[in-house]
């Protein structure tokens, strides 16, 4: 199983998760949210049969991609959306309005 690389951006009003999925078409991707867990699944198929005995390096990964990420209670999963562009899938989840009321940035004081 291949685990895609991710970036997570968490700010006052939005949680954004980006997953790198090079070589996978959107038709072979699934994003599932259940029980405050985001699960991403995909499959990268070989584009050709590897019957050439002269391969000296074979690093391109093929197979099933999967990644599971726990979600905070503050996100509104009902308003989540996913987009795909240039081999990256982006999942955006707005924060619930009551979660934004409790957001506060602290000043750091030198002592």
FENVEN-V532930 format. One record per residue. N is the residue number from 1. PSI is psi in whole degrees, 0 to 359 (* if undefined). Layout:
BEGIN
n=N psi=PSI
n=N psi=PSI
END
This chain:
BEGIN
n=1 psi=139
n=2 psi=133
n=3 psi=115
n=4 psi=150
n=5 psi=147
n=6 psi=156
n=7 psi=138
n=8 psi=125
n=9 psi=119
n=10 psi=110
n=11 psi=190
n=12 psi=320
n=13 psi=2
n=14 psi=141
n=15 psi=123
n=16 psi=131
n=17 psi=127
n=18 psi=133
n=19 psi=134
n=20 psi=124
n=21 psi=62
n=22 psi=138
n=23 psi=4
n=24 psi=131
n=25 psi=154
n=26 psi=333
n=27 psi=339
n=28 psi=20
n=29 psi=146
n=30 psi=138
n=31 psi=124
n=32 psi=131
n=33 psi=122
n=34 psi=136
n=35 psi=47
n=36 psi=38
n=37 psi=132
n=38 psi=125
n=39 psi=127
n=40 psi=132
n=41 psi=143
n=42 psi=166
n=43 psi=131
n=44 psi=114
n=45 psi=152
n=46 psi=137
n=47 psi=348
n=48 psi=160
n=49 psi=143
n=50 psi=75
n=51 psi=358
n=52 psi=117
n=53 psi=356
n=54 psi=10
n=55 psi=129
n=56 psi=334
n=57 psi=134
n=58 psi=90
n=59 psi=343
n=60 psi=123
n=61 psi=140
n=62 psi=151
n=63 psi=204
n=64 psi=132
n=65 psi=139
n=66 psi=142
n=67 psi=133
n=68 psi=131
n=69 psi=125
n=70 psi=143
n=71 psi=143
n=72 psi=157
n=73 psi=342
n=74 psi=347
n=75 psi=148
n=76 psi=90
n=77 psi=337
n=78 psi=337
n=79 psi=14
n=80 psi=149
n=81 psi=152
n=82 psi=139
n=83 psi=158
n=84 psi=130
n=85 psi=132
n=86 psi=45
n=87 psi=14
n=88 psi=131
n=89 psi=132
n=90 psi=126
n=91 psi=123
n=92 psi=130
n=93 psi=111
n=94 psi=153
n=95 psi=151
n=96 psi=147
n=97 psi=323
n=98 psi=333
n=99 psi=324
n=100 psi=334
n=101 psi=333
n=102 psi=8
n=103 psi=132
n=104 psi=131
n=105 psi=133
n=106 psi=141
n=107 psi=141
n=108 psi=120
n=109 psi=133
n=110 psi=137
n=111 psi=*
END
